[in-house]
Amino acid sequence: MTTRFRRAVQDREFLITAEVTPPKGGNPVRMLEMAKLLKDRVHALNITDGSRAVVRMSSIAASVILLQHGIEPICQIACRDRNCIGLEADLMGAHALGIRTILALTGDPVKAGDRKESRSVFELESVRLLKLIANLNSGLDFKNQPLPDEPLDLFAGAAVDPQLKSWSSLQQRFDRKVEAGAQFFQSQLITDFERLDKFMNQIAAGSNKPILAGIFLLKSAKNAQFINKNVPGVQIPEDIIKRLADAPDPLQEGVNIAAEQVRLAKQLCQGVHLMAVKREDLIPQILDLAGIPPIEKPELNPV
């Protein structure tokens, strides 16, 4: 099945995705409210899988709920909480339930969250998870044994951090993910667009894989300072923090900054991945200010 997102990748459209978090409980109403606001503005919506090691509804269950409402999900699958058996089982189940796009992640460490006493698994990491997905798509399990009940058809993507300090590590990691089967990349929060330009020209250029730049809605100077302190590898520049601090309406200034960054990203790569934690309703305004029109309604049949 060719989904709206996969078709947009193949047609080399400017790709727009956004992130929504599953509910912390059994009621998906708020998640659905945010998702419906974005339905005609994005090609697909990322559903996080235990992001920051904080427990929420299963990404697979939340993705199926979106499908039931005609919204295409990108289901994140992380290696932290599952061994290989669990990963294979969940990928088969996701496919059977109509999920077709997966973002393969290693997963945030347990110590980053609120369950520090929990045990991590990490039998696989993102590169080996991509290889597992490629195996399942070819009709083989992780041990190269045939799947008697048909292969899967999953479109797998991966994360990338163009601001990683070690350029050689970034190159090696990116190349390994492409070789393992990644069909698209969503980046971590981007603040250094000169660095993104260098990454696009020196590392990503030969891959022919779309890169979606991570754009984060900063709500205030305090929010930006919190991210600098608590998110590894991210350094929001002081001039942006000052803009937020001096603005009469910091949240609106954050929207303006995000729109500016979308325009910058459009000149450098094939898409943007928008993150507006708890204010997903502002993403349409960001896209409007950036001059990004609504996209065609996805042609998707509910499960």
Secondary structure, DSSP 4 states (H G I P E B T S, - for coil): ---HHHHHHHTTPPEEEEEEPPPSSS--HHHHHHHHHHTTT-SEEEE-SSGGG---S-HHHHHHHHHHTT--EEEEEESTT--HHHHHHHHHHHHHTT--EEEEE----GGGSS-TTSPP--SS-HHHHHHHHHHHHTTB-TTS-B-TT-----EEEEEE-TT-S-HHHHHHHHHHHHHHT---EEEEEP--HHHHHHHIIIIITTT---EEEEEE----HHHHHHHHHHSTT----HHHHHHHHH-SSHHHHHHHHHHHHHHHHHHHSSEEEEE-TT-GGGHHHHHHHTT-PPPPPP-----
